[in-house]
């Protein structure tokens, strides 16, 4: 049976490399999601095969969830959800723009929450699913957070969502967070130490875990890290 993966933010950077890896040797049908339909469709065309594009604007999380539900029905179930899309507005606790803070939470935290709510019930009924939340060490209390306040707060909240979802859902639906590291993307900049291809390795591993794989964990380079 063909498995289907929904990857948000699949039009560039880490998300694009995750989509490529899943649709390649892994042989998984990829639904490449992006904010703009044209960007999503371009990725699907590049991937070829049975890949499809989908417009998901996580600035409107619950509308995005309704689109995800329609995709779930269309393909007989989304087996893998990779919550990769994210934004990082500038600013610290005293100078961050409030609207930017709200937008960041919508995309980085509320969007993944809405998509999990939309897709996890059918994963549970089928008795199998994989949910990967692309987080950051800047969302780790053990690493003393870091970075712009909206981003670190949203990623810390995403980690909390991972723990809660893993505890509540059937163990057959595995939910994990991943820190991809400092990556050469539009967000990470050209001086970053890791390529998007390297950064995609651990998310793809978590998306394709065996049935005895971990759930409720936080990983970097396939190794567990503290919250």
C-alpha positions as CSV (number, residue, x, y, z in Angstrom):
1,X,0.0,0.0,0.0
2,X,1.3,3.4,-0.9
3,X,1.9,5.7,2.0
4,X,1.1,9.4,1.7
5,X,3.1,12.2,3.4
6,X,2.0,15.8,3.8
7,X,5.0,18.2,4.1
8,X,4.4,21.8,4.9
9,X,6.8,24.5,3.6
10,X,7.9,22.1,0.9
11,X,8.7,24.7,-1.7
12,X,12.3,25.5,-0.5
13,X,15.0,24.7,2.0
14,X,14.6,21.8,4.5
15,X,11.0,21.1,3.5
16,X,12.0,20.7,-0.2
17,X,14.7,18.3,0.7
18,X,12.4,16.3,3.0
19,X,9.9,16.1,0.1
20,X,12.6,14.9,-2.3
21,X,13.9,12.3,0.1
22,X,10.4,10.9,0.9
23,X,9.4,10.7,-2.7
24,X,12.7,9.2,-3.9
25,X,14.0,5.9,-2.5
26,X,11.4,5.9,0.2
27,X,8.7,5.5,-2.5
28,X,6.1,7.7,-0.6
29,X,3.5,9.8,-2.3
30,X,4.2,13.4,-1.3
31,X,1.7,16.1,-0.9
32,X,3.9,19.2,-1.2
33,X,2.3,22.0,0.7
34,X,3.2,25.7,0.4
35,X,1.4,29.0,1.0
36,X,1.0,29.7,-2.7
37,X,-0.6,27.1,-5.0
38,X,1.9,27.9,-7.8
39,X,4.9,27.1,-5.5
40,X,3.3,23.9,-4.3
41,X,2.5,22.8,-7.8
42,X,6.1,23.6,-9.0
43,X,7.5,21.3,-6.4
44,X,5.1,18.5,-7.3
45,X,6.1,18.9,-10.9
46,X,9.8,18.7,-10.0
47,X,9.2,15.6,-7.8
48,X,7.3,13.9,-10.5
49,X,5.5,10.6,-10.1
50,X,2.3,10.8,-8.1
51,X,3.4,13.9,-6.1
52,X,0.8,16.6,-5.8
53,X,0.8,20.2,-4.7
54,X,-1.5,21.8,-2.1
55,X,-1.9,25.4,-1.0
56,X,-1.9,25.6,2.8
57,X,-1.7,29.0,4.3
58,X,-0.8,28.5,8.0
59,X,-1.5,32.1,8.7
60,X,-5.1,30.8,8.7
61,X,-4.5,27.5,10.5
62,X,-8.0,26.1,10.7
63,X,-8.7,26.7,7.0
64,X,-5.4,24.9,6.4
65,X,-6.7,22.0,8.5
66,X,-9.9,21.8,6.5
67,X,-7.8,21.5,3.3
68,X,-5.7,18.8,5.0
69,X,-8.9,16.9,5.9
70,X,-10.0,17.0,2.2
71,X,-6.5,15.6,1.2
72,X,-6.9,12.9,3.9
73,X,-10.2,11.8,2.3
74,X,-8.8,12.1,-1.3
75,X,-5.9,9.8,-0.7
76,X,-7.5,7.4,1.8
77,X,-5.5,8.8,4.6
78,X,-2.4,10.9,5.3
79,X,0.1,8.5,6.8
80,X,2.9,11.0,7.5
81,X,2.6,14.6,8.6
82,X,5.8,16.8,8.6
83,X,5.1,20.2,10.2
84,X,8.1,21.9,8.6
85,X,6.8,25.4,7.7
86,X,8.0,28.2,9.9
87,X,8.7,31.9,10.1
88,X,11.2,33.8,12.3
89,X,10.3,37.5,12.8
90,X,13.0,39.7,14.5
91,X,12.8,41.2,17.9
92,X,13.4,40.6,21.6
93,X,10.9,40.7,24.5
94,X,10.9,44.5,24.5
95,X,10.9,45.4,20.8
96,X,9.2,42.5,19.1
97,X,6.1,43.6,17.1
98,X,2.9,42.1,18.6
99,X,1.4,41.3,15.2
100,X,4.6,39.5,14.2
101,X,4.5,37.5,17.4
102,X,0.9,36.4,16.7
103,X,1.8,35.5,13.1
104,X,4.7,33.5,14.3
105,X,2.6,31.5,16.7
106,X,-0.1,30.9,14.1
107,X,2.4,29.4,11.6
108,X,4.9,27.7,13.9
109,X,2.5,26.4,16.6
110,X,-1.2,26.8,16.0
111,X,-0.9,25.5,12.4
112,X,0.8,22.3,13.4
113,X,-1.8,21.9,16.2
114,X,-4.6,22.3,13.7
115,X,-3.1,19.8,11.2
116,X,-2.5,17.2,13.9
117,X,-6.1,17.6,15.1
118,X,-7.3,17.2,11.5
119,X,-5.2,14.1,10.6
120,X,-4.4,12.2,13.7
121,X,-7.9,10.7,14.3
122,X,-7.7,8.7,11.0
123,X,-4.1,7.7,11.7
124,X,-5.4,6.2,15.0
125,X,-8.2,4.4,13.3
126,X,-5.8,2.9,10.8
127,X,-3.4,2.0,13.6
128,X,-0.3,3.7,12.2
129,X,1.0,7.2,11.7
130,X,4.1,9.4,11.9
131,X,4.0,13.1,12.9
132,X,7.3,15.1,12.8
133,X,7.4,18.6,14.2
134,X,10.4,20.6,12.9
135,X,11.5,22.6,15.9
136,X,14.8,24.2,17.0
137,X,17.3,24.2,19.8
138,X,16.1,27.8,20.3
139,X,12.9,26.2,21.6
140,X,14.8,24.1,24.2
141,X,14.8,25.1,27.8
142,X,17.8,22.9,28.3
143,X,19.7,25.0,25.8
144,X,18.4,28.2,27.4
145,X,16.2,29.1,24.4
146,X,17.6,31.7,22.2
147,X,17.0,33.8,19.1
148,X,14.1,36.1,18.4
149,X,11.5,35.9,21.2
150,X,8.6,35.0,18.9
151,X,10.5,32.2,17.3
152,X,11.9,30.7,20.5
153,X,8.5,30.9,22.2
154,X,6.7,29.3,19.3
155,X,9.2,26.4,19.1
156,X,9.1,25.8,22.8
157,X,5.3,25.6,22.5
158,X,5.7,23.2,19.5
159,X,7.8,21.0,21.7
160,X,5.1,21.0,24.4
161,X,2.6,20.1,21.7
162,X,4.8,17.1,20.7
163,X,4.9,15.8,24.2
164,X,1.2,16.2,24.7
165,X,0.3,14.6,21.4
166,X,2.6,11.6,22.0
167,X,1.1,11.1,25.4
168,X,-2.5,11.3,24.2
169,X,-2.4,9.5,20.9
170,X,-2.1,5.7,20.4
171,X,1.6,4.7,20.5
172,X,1.3,3.4,16.9
173,X,1.0,7.1,15.9
174,X,4.5,8.3,16.6
175,X,5.0,12.0,17.3
176,X,8.5,13.6,17.6
177,X,10.3,16.9,17.4
178,X,13.5,17.5,15.5
179,X,16.1,20.2,15.6
180,X,17.7,20.4,12.2
181,X,20.6,22.6,13.4
182,X,21.9,25.8,11.7
183,X,21.0,25.3,8.1
184,X,21.9,27.2,4.9
185,X,18.4,28.3,4.0
186,X,16.8,31.7,3.6
187,X,16.1,31.7,7.3
188,X,19.5,30.4,8.4
189,X,21.6,32.4,6.0
190,X,24.7,31.5,3.9
191,X,27.1,31.2,6.8
192,X,25.2,28.3,8.4
193,X,27.1,25.1,9.0
194,X,24.6,22.5,7.6
195,X,23.2,22.0,4.1
196,X,19.4,21.5,3.6
197,X,20.2,17.9,2.5
198,X,22.0,17.1,5.8
199,X,19.2,18.8,7.8
200,X,16.5,16.7,6.1
201,X,18.1,13.4,7.2
202,X,16.7,13.2,10.8
203,X,13.1,14.4,9.8
204,X,13.0,11.8,7.1
205,X,14.2,9.1,9.6
206,X,11.5,10.1,12.0
207,X,8.9,10.2,9.2
208,X,9.7,6.6,8.3
209,X,10.3,5.1,11.7
210,X,9.8,1.4,12.2
211,X,7.0,0.3,14.5
212,X,9.3,-0.1,17.4
213,X,10.7,3.4,16.9
214,X,10.5,6.2,19.6
215,X,7.7,8.6,20.2
216,X,7.5,11.8,22.3
217,X,11.2,12.6,21.8
218,X,13.3,15.5,20.6
219,X,16.1,14.6,18.2
220,X,19.2,16.2,16.5
221,X,21.3,14.1,14.1
222,X,19.2,11.1,15.0
223,X,20.2,11.4,18.7
224,X,17.9,12.4,21.5
225,X,18.4,15.8,23.0
226,X,16.8,17.3,26.2
227,X,13.8,19.6,26.2
